[in-house]
Amino acid sequence: MFGVSAIAPVTNLRVSRRLRHRRTVHQDLVRCGKMRFSEYFGLDQTQPELDFVDIDLDSDIRLFLDPYALRGRGDPLAVQCVADIRHFFQRLLDALRDGDLDCARALLGHLHEPNETRLGYSVNEARGSGVGSEIAEKIFEALTESKAIETGFIRDISDTELLVEGIGPDRVSDLSTNIVRHRLIVYTQGQCLLHDVPMRRVASGPLWDAENELWREDYVDLPVYNKRERILLVPKALVRRRGELSPREYYDHYVLDYLHALEMSNPATELGRLIRGERRITKKELKEKYGSGTKEFLLQFSQHHPAVLTRYKEEKGLPPPLTAQELRENFDPRAFAQVLSEKLREVPAGPEQATTYHRFVIGLLSFLLYPNLLYPVKEAEINEGRKRIDILYENGVHSGVFQRFTQSTARASTYIPVECKNYTREIGNPEVDQLIARFSNQRGWLGLLICRANEDPAGLLARCRDAYHAGLGCILPLDDANLLTMLRHVESGDYNAVDGHLSELFRRVVV
């Protein structure tokens, strides 16, 4: 289960010789080209079916890990990342304000530009590994020279992007990635197990040990590109195209609006001119009087008018995760839904194709129900390994049933277990009881039971209803007909109808 701080060695990858041979041949053929992770490792899935950013291995993608966008999210991984980043940044601020520059340098000294994520500004090629000291020194200089740190006005790492010269979304992203590297390693290992991607033992890079407040390194299992470059996968729910807090946006739409109102209420103002009896003050005049909106100016203004900064953050809110269209250009979800419908019909029913069906369902749910279902784990162990769940997701608590169940019941659902049955016979009490056994106060009380078809759909719905009213948890049964209906909604462009379909099923279970 992701989100734990321990990084355990990964063994028994169960990648067949045939699969390894196919990938080795594939890698040899494409080694000289510009390849995405999914192509290089021979995955039969594309970005909308994958939970992580399908990075280009030979260049950076202009995406950033934005800690501000993680705030307020309910999924465990985001919560843990926010806690790690806050803890490190607070320790750094304490050292700077106490004048302990040696401690501050030591905290920043282990940072490296996280080339292994392939996120950032570089276009033609991935960034080199020899810039670790450079990024640390730039961040150190920016923070020590900023009056924001000296006055104690800055309390959050996201504020540095807004109010500290020399720190932009790339620096905040690099710093944050370093701090949560150990969590991304665990996530990457889980995704590699999920997709049968081979891994090798490599140096981890710097790992922040929050308990002992120090950096350490270890050897871990990670996917490797070109025999030597470790790869670190980042969940697509955690990245943004730019930093959410924008100095230009803050200045243009909040600071200048406040100054405009201030001047308009001042009868002695020298700004503006009367037009048909009404005073008009332009933004150009405000900029000439107050300044052009440097971060130093924004800091001074915010210190004198903190309510304006607070209003900006409140109205900015928490942005939704990027969609597949935003992650990849020229992606047509309507056409892709049609492709998935055809693929679903082509997967044979029966135990012999159970693995193929499970893999397909993971991609299908990641497409249909993202960002409510996040960070899938295949055959997740529970109860100290005594039981296994076919698929376990973290609940993104973004919208629809997954949000309403958490908010409207006393039993929250941090995780969503999914059981897949690749057969068409009756789904009876044993299958329902199996999923009920996956529920707990720690994991949650909402799950999905997915099958190809069911001889007695009314009977299965009644069993799920009985379980819910007995306080045993909420099971939503989905067969091929349900999945195809939701895909048809996407094909027609009616995305809200996907949640509407689930909501109606939810209503029929809980009434």
N, C-alpha and C positions, 0 to 999 in steps of 0.2 A: 504494500500500500504506500503510495507516494506521500511525501511531506515529512517523513522521518529524517532525523539528522544523520543517522548512521549510514555509512556507505559500505554495504556488504559486497564482497566479491561475487560476481555472477558466473556460475558454472552451468554445465549441462544445458547448452543452448539448443540442443536437439535439432541442429540444422543438418539435413541429410546430405550424403556425399553428392547425390545428384543435384541438389539445390546449390551446394557450394561450387560444384563444377560449372553450373549454368551461370552463376554470378561471376566467377573468375573469368570465364570466356567473355561475358558481357563487359566486364571492367576493362579487359585488355582491348576490346574493340573501341571503347569510347574514351579511353584514357586521355586522348589529346583534345577532346571536345569540351564544350561548356556544359556541364551536367548538373542536374538537380540531384538531391539526395535520393529521391525515389527511383530515378533512372539508374544511377550508379550502382545501387544495391538491388536492382531488379525487383522492386516492389510493383505489384499489379494494382496500385492505387495512386490517385493523384491528389492534389491539394485539398479539394473539398471533402475527400474521404479520410484525410489525415488530421490528427489532432495537433501536430507540430507544424512549424513553418518549413515548407519544402524548399530548403535553401539551395542556391546555386553554389556549388563547391569551389568554383574558380573565381568567384567575385562576391562582393558584399551586396546584400539587399538593403535598400534604404528603409529599414525598419528599426525601431528602438524599443528597448525595455523601459517602460515609463512607470516609475513607482507611484506617481500620482494616480494613474489609471487603475492601479491595483487597490486603492483605498476603498473601503466600503463593500468590496466583493466578499461573498460568503463562502466560496470554495476554500478548502483547507490549504491548498498550495499557495494561493494568493495571500491568505492570512499569514502564513508562516514567512513568506517572502517579505511582506511589509514589516513584520516584527523584526526580522533579521536586519533589514535596511535601517529601520529606526534605531535599533540598538547600536549598530556600528556608527551611524552618523552622530548620535548623541555622545558616544564615547569620544569621537573626533572633535566635536564642538567643545566638550569639557576640556580637552587637552589644549585647544587653541585659546580658549578664554582664560585658562589658568596660566597661559604663557609657557606651557610645556611643549616647546616646539620639537624637541627630540622625540617625544611620545607621538606627536602628530605625524612627524616624518616616518616613524616606524609603522604607524597604522597605514599610511599611504604607500610606504615603500615597497610593499609586496604586490601592488596592483600591476596588472599587465593588460594591454589592450586585448580584449577577449576575441582573438582571431577565430577561435574554434566555433563561434556561433554564426559567423558570416553575416552579422548584422552591422550596419553602419553606413558611412558615406562613400567608401571606395566603390568604383564602378568597374574598372577593367580587370582588377585582380584583387584577391583577398589581401588584407593588411599583413605585413610581416610581423614576426614575433620579437623584433629587436627594439620595440618602442615602449617597453614596460616602464623604464625610469622616466621617460619623457611625459607620459600621461600622468604619472604620480606627481612629478614636479610642477606640471601646469596646474593641476588641481590644488596643490599646496600653495603655490604663489597666488592663485586667484582667491583662495579663502583667507590667507594671511593678510592680503592687501585690501580686503573688503571691510568697510566699516559696518556692514551688516553683521558680521561675526563679532566684531569688537563690542557692538552695542547690545548684542543678545537678541536682536530682532528676528534673526533666522533660527527657526527651530526644526525645519523639515527639509529634507534633501531636495524636494521639488522646488522650494523657494529659491534655491541657489540658481536654478535655470532662469528664474524670473528676475532676480535682483542682484546677482553677482556677475560682474564683467568677466569674460573669459570662460564661462561655463554655459554650454548649450545642451541640447538634448542628447548629443553624442557622448559628452562627458558624463552626464547623469546616467545614461544607459550603461556605459562602460563600468562606472563605479558600482552601479547596482548589480550588474551581471557578475562581477567579481565577488561581491558579498554573498550572493545566493548561488554561487557555482555548485556548492555541494548538493543543493536541492535539484538543480538542473541535471547534475550527474545521475542522481537517482531516477529522475524523470526519463532521461535518455536511455538508461539501462532498461527501464520498463517498456519503452517504445520499441527498443531493439528486440526484446523477448517477444513482444506482441507481433512483430513483423518478421521474425526470424532473420534479423540482421546480425552477421557475425561481429564479434568484438575482440579487441586485443588488450593486453595489460599495458597501460601507459601511465606516465606521470599525470597526476590530476590537475596540476596548476595550483595556485594559492587557494586555500580553503579557510574561510573565516570561522573560527571556533568561538562562538558567542559566550559559551560558559566560562572559558578561560581568558577571553578577550585577547586572543592572539591569532596569528596566521600560522598555518601548518600545511604540509603537503603529504600526499599519499600516492599509492599506486592503485588504479581503478581500471575496470573494464569499460572501454568506450569504442565506438566505431572509428575506423581509421581510413583516411583517404590518401592515396598515393604512398602507401606503406609507412607513412610517418606522421601525417597530420591528424591529430585527434579531432573529432567532431562532437559538438555539444548541441543538442536539439533544444529548441525553445518552444513552449506551447504557443499556438497562434492566438490564444485568448489573452496573452500577456503583452503583446507587442502593439505598437502604434506607428503611424506614418511620421509623426512628429511629436514633440512634447505637447502635452495637453495645455499646460500653462504657457501662454505666449506673451512675451513682453510687448510685442507690437499690438496685439489684441487688447491687452490690459491698458496700454497707453491710449490707443485710438478710441476705444469705446467706453472706457470707465474714467480714466484720469482726465482726459480732455472734456468729457461730458460733465464731470464734476466742476472743473475749472470754468467751463462755459456757464453753468448755472450760477457759480460764484460771481462771475463778472456781470451777468445779467441782473443779479440782485443788488449790485453796487451802483447806486445812482451817480457816483463820482467817477465811474470807469472812463478811461480814455479810449477804450477799444470799441470798434464797431462804428456803424453809421445808421442813421434813420432812413428807412425806406417805407414810404406811405405811413409814417407815424410809428413804425415798429423798428426797434433796434435790432440790427443783425451783426453778429460777431462770428467771424470765420475761424476755422481751425488753424489757418495759416497765421492769423494774428495771435492766437493763443500760443502757438509754437514759438513765435518770435519773442513773446514776453516771458514764457516759462521754460523754454528749452525744447529740444527735439526728442526727448524720451529716452535718454541713455539709462542704463540700469542704475547708475549712481543717482540720477534724478528720480527714478521710480522708487528707489530705496528711501530717499529723503521724503518724498511725497507720502509714501506708505507709512512711514514712522509718524508723520503728523496727521495722517488721515487713515488710520488702520481699518476703519469701517468700510472704506472703498475697496480695499484688498479683500476683506472678508466677503463683501457682496459679490465681487468678481468670482471668487472660488465657489460660493454657494450657487450662483446662477450658472456657472460653468458645469457644475454637477459632475457625475461620473459617466464618462462616455461608454457606449456599448463596444464590445470587441469588434475587430475588423471582420467584415464578411469575406467570403471566398472571392467575390468580385473585386474587393479592395486589395486582397492579397495577391491576386493574379489578374493581369489584364486580359481582356477578350474572353472572359469566362461567362458562359451562358447557363445559368442554373436551370432554365426551362429545358434546354436541350439535354443537359446532363441528367436531369430527372428521368427523361425518356430512356437514356442509355441504361440507367440503373434499373428501370422497370424491365427492360429486356434481359439484363443480366440476372435479375432475380428469377425470372421464368426459366432461365437456362440452367440454374443450379439444380442438380438432381436431388430428390429427397432420399433419405436413408442414412444409416449410420456410417456407411463408407465415405460419404461426402460431408460428414459433420464438421471437419476442420475447415473445409472450403466454405461451408455455410456460415460458420462462426466468423471467419475473416470478413466475409461479405457483409454480414450484419453489423460488424464494428464500423466499417466504412459507411454503410447506409445510415446508421444512427448518427454518426459524426456529421453527415451531410444534412439530414433532416432536422436533428434536434440540437445542433450547436447554436448558441453557446450554453444551453442548459445542461447538456451532458459533456463532461470534460475529462481529459486524462485517463483514457480507458486502460484497464489492466486485464489481460486475458488469463483465465483460470487462476484468479487471485486466491491465495490461501487465507483462510480465516481459522479462528480457534486453534492457533499454534500449529496449523497445517493439517488438522484433523478433517477439515472440510474444504471444498474448493467451490468458487463461484465461476460460472462460465465467463462472464464479463463483469467488471466492476468499474463504474464511472464515479467521478466526483460530481456532485450537484452544483451546477453553476448558478442556480437560484436566480435566473435572469428574467423569466417571464412564464406565463401560462401555468399549467398544472404543477410544474416543479417548484414554482414560487408560491402558488396558492396553498399547496399541501403543507409546505414548511410554515407559512404564516398563519394558516387557519386551524391547524391542529396543534395539540400539545406535544406531538411527536415529530420533531424535526427529522429531515433526511439529509444528512451530510453526504452520504454515498447512495448511489442507485445501482443495486445488483440487477443483472440481466441473465436470465436462463434461456438458452436456445435449444429447441427441440426440432431437429431436422427430419421430422416424420409427419405423416398425415393422419395417423390414428387418433383415437380419442385422448384428450388431455384430461386426466382424472386427478383424484386426490393425491397420489404419490408425487406428481409434478408440482401441484399447488403446495403441498407440505414441504417439498424440497426448497422452494423459494421462501416460504415462511420461516424456515430454519436459518435463512441468511439474514433475517432482520434482527436488530438489536438497538439498544439505546445509543451505542457508540456509532454504529453505521447508519441507522435510520430505518424507516418503516414504509418506504415506497419502492416498488420494484416492477420490472417488466418481464413478462413470460411470453416468449416469442416462439411460434411454431409455423409450419408450412400451411397446414389446414387442420380443421378439427371436426370430427364427426358429430359432436354435440356442442355447438357454440353456446347455446342457451344454458346448458348444464355447467360449462366452464365459468360462464359469467356468474351463475348462481353460487358456485364454489368460492369465487373471488369475493362476492358480496357477503357470504357467510363469514369468511375470514376477517373481512373488514369490521363487520358488526360485532365479532367476537373479540375485537381488540388485538388481532394477530398481525395487522399490517394491511397495506393497500397494494394489490396486485392488478396491474393493467395488462390484460391478455391481448396480444397482437398476432395476427396470422398474415399470410401473404396478401389476402384481400384487403386488410387494413393498411398494410404498407403500400400496396399499389394505389389505394385511394389517396393516401397522403402524397405520394409521388405525382399523381395526376393533378392534385391541387397546385403543386409547384410548377408543373408543366403549363398550367393555365395562368400562372402568375398570381394566384390567390394564396400568398404565403400565410396569411392569417388563418386560413382554413385548416392548415396543418395542426395548429394548436386547438382550433375548434373541434377537430375530429377527436383529438386526445381528451379534450374537456368533456365532450359528450360521453366518451367511454368512461371517464372518471366519474361523471354524474351517475351513470348506470350502475357503477360498482358501489358507490357510497349511499345511494338513496335507500 
